Amino acid sequence: MPRLLFAPTLDRHYPQWHLYPTHYEAYKVKYTLAMQDPEETETRYHTVIFIVTDDNGDGYIHHVTGDITAGMTYQPKQGKQPETSQTFHRKEFLGLVQKSKYPDEVNRVCMSVPPPHAQKRFNPQTMRYEQFKPDGSFYAPGERRPKYFKCTEWTETKAIPALFQAGVLEQGAPLR
């Protein structure tokens, strides 16, 4: 008789049967923006970490919100299955999160990753909103400026690696 690697159990949060009772799936999801930044040369997306916690594909969004004039903050929130959103662009499987580590450990790690700070403000000399240096001064005309650090960079280069490094996000295969 074949050996079962996992058995269905009743999840304490949702009255539905799960095939893999110990883990949740984690995805990187991209949503189209209502308006693109006119200074950007490439199409940008709002990029989030989505943890599927329900059999119907619903779960929780872990992302930074705000803008580059005021700065951003980390904000987890409940979310519907990403594909049902009119602004859904793409979903990429990242790995698995143990249910025993969710949401506390995911939130702890994400809160430890500094969110994007203010990077642009009004320059009274040019009468325009412009990118500024870490010391608060404005760039001179023609001076090389770094790319803005926004939600996509926070998610892809900081939060996801931090979750893997902390052992909260684990390699694995999609459960569905």
C-alpha positions as CSV (number, residue, x, y, z in Angstrom):
1,M,0.0,0.0,0.0
2,P,1.5,3.4,-0.9
3,R,2.5,5.6,2.0
4,L,0.8,9.0,2.4
5,L,3.2,11.9,2.9
6,F,0.4,14.0,4.4
7,A,-3.1,13.5,5.5
8,P,-6.1,15.9,5.2
9,T,-6.9,17.7,8.5
10,L,-9.4,20.3,9.5
11,D,-7.8,23.7,9.6
12,R,-8.7,25.6,12.8
13,H,-9.3,28.9,11.0
14,Y,-11.3,27.7,8.0
15,P,-13.9,24.9,8.0
16,Q,-12.4,23.3,4.8
17,W,-10.1,20.3,4.2
18,H,-6.5,21.0,3.5
19,L,-4.2,18.5,1.7
20,Y,-1.1,20.0,3.4
21,P,-2.0,20.9,7.0
22,T,1.3,22.3,8.1
23,H,2.2,25.0,5.5
24,Y,0.8,27.9,3.5
25,E,1.9,28.8,0.0
26,A,3.7,32.1,-0.6
27,Y,3.7,34.1,-3.8
28,K,5.1,37.2,-5.3
29,V,2.2,39.0,-6.9
30,K,2.3,42.1,-9.3
31,Y,-0.6,44.4,-9.8
32,T,-0.8,47.1,-12.5
33,L,-0.7,50.7,-11.2
34,A,-3.6,53.1,-11.8
35,M,-1.0,55.7,-13.0
36,Q,2.6,55.2,-14.0
37,D,5.3,57.6,-12.7
38,P,6.1,59.9,-15.7
39,E,9.8,59.8,-14.7
40,E,10.0,56.1,-15.1
41,T,11.1,54.6,-18.4
42,E,9.8,51.1,-17.7
43,T,6.4,49.8,-16.7
44,R,6.1,49.5,-12.9
45,Y,3.9,47.3,-10.9
46,H,2.8,47.2,-7.2
47,T,4.6,44.1,-6.0
48,V,3.5,42.2,-2.9
49,I,4.0,39.0,-1.0
50,F,0.8,37.0,-0.9
51,I,0.2,34.1,1.6
52,V,-2.7,31.8,0.7
53,T,-4.5,30.9,3.9
54,D,-7.8,29.6,2.5
55,D,-8.7,26.8,0.1
56,N,-10.5,29.4,-2.2
57,G,-7.2,31.1,-2.8
58,D,-7.8,34.1,-0.4
59,G,-5.1,35.1,2.1
60,Y,-3.0,38.0,3.2
61,I,-1.0,40.6,1.4
62,H,2.3,41.7,2.9
63,H,3.5,45.0,1.3
64,V,4.7,48.5,1.7
65,T,2.3,51.4,1.0
66,G,2.8,55.1,0.5
67,D,4.8,57.0,-1.9
68,I,8.3,58.4,-2.5
69,T,7.5,61.9,-1.4
70,A,6.3,60.9,2.1
71,G,7.9,57.5,2.5
72,M,6.3,54.1,2.8
73,T,5.2,51.8,5.6
74,Y,4.8,48.0,6.0
75,Q,1.2,47.0,6.0
76,P,-0.2,43.5,6.1
77,K,-3.9,43.1,5.1
78,Q,-6.4,40.5,4.2
79,G,-6.8,39.9,0.4
80,K,-8.8,38.0,-2.1
81,Q,-7.4,35.5,-4.5
82,P,-5.0,37.7,-6.6
83,E,-6.4,36.6,-10.0
84,T,-9.8,38.0,-9.2
85,S,-8.4,41.6,-9.0
86,Q,-8.9,43.8,-12.1
87,T,-5.4,45.0,-11.6
88,F,-3.8,41.5,-11.4
89,H,-0.7,41.2,-13.6
90,R,1.3,38.1,-12.6
91,K,1.8,35.6,-9.7
92,E,5.0,33.7,-9.0
93,F,5.4,30.9,-6.5
94,L,8.0,31.7,-3.8
95,G,7.9,28.8,-1.4
96,L,6.1,27.7,1.8
97,V,5.5,29.2,5.2
98,Q,4.8,26.9,8.2
99,K,1.4,27.6,9.7
100,S,3.0,27.8,13.1
101,K,5.1,30.7,12.0
102,Y,2.2,32.6,10.4
103,P,1.4,35.5,10.7
104,D,3.7,36.4,13.6
105,E,7.1,35.5,12.1
106,V,6.3,36.8,8.7
107,N,5.2,40.1,10.2
108,R,8.3,40.2,12.5
109,V,10.7,39.8,9.6
110,C,8.8,42.2,7.3
111,M,8.7,44.8,10.0
112,S,12.4,44.5,10.5
113,V,13.1,45.4,6.9
114,P,13.3,49.2,6.5
115,P,10.6,50.4,4.1
116,P,11.4,52.9,1.3
117,H,12.0,56.3,2.7
118,A,11.1,59.7,1.2
119,Q,13.2,60.2,-2.0
120,K,11.5,63.1,-3.7
121,R,10.3,66.5,-2.6
122,F,9.5,70.0,-3.8
123,N,12.5,72.0,-4.8
124,P,11.6,75.7,-4.5
125,Q,14.6,76.7,-6.7
126,T,13.3,74.8,-9.7
127,M,9.6,74.8,-8.7
128,R,9.4,71.0,-9.3
129,Y,9.3,67.8,-7.3
130,E,12.8,66.3,-7.6
131,Q,14.8,63.4,-6.3
132,F,17.1,64.2,-3.4
133,K,20.2,62.7,-1.9
134,P,20.4,60.8,1.4
135,D,21.8,64.0,3.1
136,G,18.7,66.0,1.9
137,S,20.3,68.1,-0.8
138,F,19.1,68.0,-4.4
139,Y,21.0,66.6,-7.3
140,A,22.7,69.1,-9.6
141,P,21.5,69.2,-13.3
142,G,23.2,66.3,-15.1
143,E,24.3,64.6,-11.9
144,R,23.8,60.8,-11.9
145,R,20.8,59.8,-9.8
146,P,20.1,56.3,-8.4
147,K,16.9,54.5,-9.3
148,Y,14.1,55.0,-6.9
149,F,13.6,52.4,-4.2
150,K,9.9,51.5,-4.2
151,C,7.6,48.6,-3.3
152,T,9.1,46.3,-6.0
153,E,12.6,46.8,-4.8
154,W,11.6,46.4,-1.1
155,T,9.7,43.1,-1.9
156,E,12.2,41.6,-4.3
157,T,15.6,42.7,-2.9
158,K,14.9,43.0,0.8
159,A,11.7,41.3,2.2
160,I,11.8,38.0,0.3
161,P,15.5,37.4,0.9
162,A,15.0,38.3,4.6
163,L,12.2,35.8,4.9
164,F,14.3,33.0,3.4
165,Q,17.3,34.0,5.5
166,A,15.2,33.9,8.7
167,G,13.9,30.4,7.8
168,V,10.3,31.7,7.6
169,L,10.0,31.2,3.9
170,E,11.1,27.7,2.8
171,Q,11.8,26.2,-0.6
172,G,9.1,23.8,-1.7
173,A,6.5,23.1,-4.4
174,P,3.1,24.5,-4.8
175,L,0.5,22.5,-2.8
176,R,-2.3,22.8,-5.4
